[in-house]
Amino acid sequence: MNDVDVLIAGAGPIGLTAAIELRRRGVRVRIVDPLLEPPQYAKAVGIQPRTLEVFEGMGVLEHILDAGMEMRGQFVFVNGSQVSRIDLVTPADVPFRFHLLPQYSTERVLRDRLTDLDAEIERGVRVSAFTPDDDGVTVTLTDAAGAETSVRAGYLIGADGAHSTVRKGLGLGFEGGAFTEQYMLGDVAVDWSMPRGYAIRAMHQADDGTTDDLLVCIPLPGRGRYRMSMLVPDELAIGPTSGGDGVAHGFEGTRTPELSHIQAVVDRLSPEPATVSDLRWSSVFRISHRIVDSYGRGRVFVAGDAAHIHPPTGAQGMNTGVQDAHNLAWKLALAVAGDAAPGLLESYDLERRPVGEEVVGRTVRDAREGIGSDSTDVEFVTRREAQLLISYADSPITAGSTIPSAPAAPRAGERAPDAAGLGRDSVNHPLRLYSLLSGVDHALVLYADAAAGAEDVAVLENLAAEVTKAARGHMTAHVVAAPTAQVGSTDLPLLRDTENRFAAGYLPDGSTAFVIRPDGYLGYRGPLDDTATVLAYLRATFA
């Protein structure tokens, strides 16, 4: 008997996301962190639209929105002149826009949610060693006084950052390189007239076009607050590595920048005269780009910075890590319950490592050449930066689903579109599809087209019964019917596509069955009468 189902090393956003998603499914969790107090620095500040969808399912969206502010765009200045303005807008089919929130506030919201789910962080405790076997993992925990205890866990998740003990203990490769530049960060107030919600990027370029001075200001909630980053002056420069492992990444050094260091850069590069004040925190930091050769082995997994590190360009890091944890947690929960198909846990690496590889490569390029330098398609770049284009089409757990006839239709493995304008009996206001899905279980959505009639009700209900049984109860079912479909007598929950927005987003091939995974990705699409194919698809996920 294991002491706990899943032990999580690290209580940052990634470890907290994993813990919340596991607790929502009733999994016994312990989460430990060596820090005695939560960090109060804004390492990550951007929350992508896709992550807001994840946070909605986790039950924290309103608190995240309340604490933060919208990221509206960016002004770019070169040698004192404005050279561009970018206004960030998301397409009309996406429910959320770009959001800004300091990491310490994001972690506070997630900690509160975890407390609501009857779990607490054990602080001053770290994973110091572990031994996996076929039935679990024996983990050594060391507290702040150096005392050791042994814990038996079913699974271990390393969300313990760039210098991950779990990654090292697994012997995973972590290949990559480091930027030669060093930077400093500061959380300050500034008294300028720049529009609220816009980032400011100001550079000095030499005659040959190289950038030799840089100021990047990301807005934060609060009057005139920004996280400012800039090149480090010589007196604050640090050594080449940190952590004793050769990975030069993250906050480093004992010499922290003062207001005078930041003011000097603002005086040189600010688009207008400005004074910085109220320094909350500051640090020197280095940037590396690395990725593991596997996201897990056996019963031990890594996520977030423990698996991939890269430049902060485009606010991809924390968001990618949150979605690592989100992908892993529902699979682990099925494994803990004994309801996972053989190979389901292996799909975590198969699905998420290609995402990590793409993000690392893209952010390195963007740091050198600018975001979107590889494409002139603004909507494509926006969707990609918003992390709405991630695809698991090649995943073994999407195999067996059919390819839609419409080229623009979402395929299995792609993000399941939201759909607004849905009607329901007894409800006056239109509903959104995402707001009706629990995010805990898979969801079967049965679309009944305009030609569907009373004779099709039995087909819908029989398919729902077969699919729910095959999913071992981890499946909800809804009917989404075209406005004129005659299926009102069904016992299944019935929604009306009153504005045809579901049909516009999913482009069904007549009456169609869709399976949406707990992480919001389309697992299957196919005709209602092809029960054998949908059951074959489910066997790749459920025991």
Order of alpha helices (4+ residues) and beta strands (2+ residues): beta-alpha-beta-beta-alpha-alpha-beta-beta-beta-beta-alpha-beta-beta-beta-beta-alpha-beta-beta-beta-beta-beta-beta-alpha-beta-beta-beta-beta-beta-alpha-alpha-alpha-beta-beta-alpha-beta-alpha-beta-beta-alpha-beta-beta-alpha
